[in-house]
């Protein structure tokens, strides 16, 4: 099984290249998930899950997300309205 770095909160959706947003997962799983926003289990893979959740939520209110499947979502995929 080949592992690679994965951004828990995808860079394509504004996720930073910080240690608390990086984890190691199987390369095939990384390709499958693409730029999908993380669920609670994914966030818990972070070295600082509270910071990750707060940053995702803050971003969802200030800027929103690009991909239609991620729009109007905040932490854990919960609906957000500006």
Helices and strands as residue ranges (DSSP letters): E 3-7, G 11-13, G 19-21, E 22-26, H 27-33, H 40-43, H 49-62, G 75-77
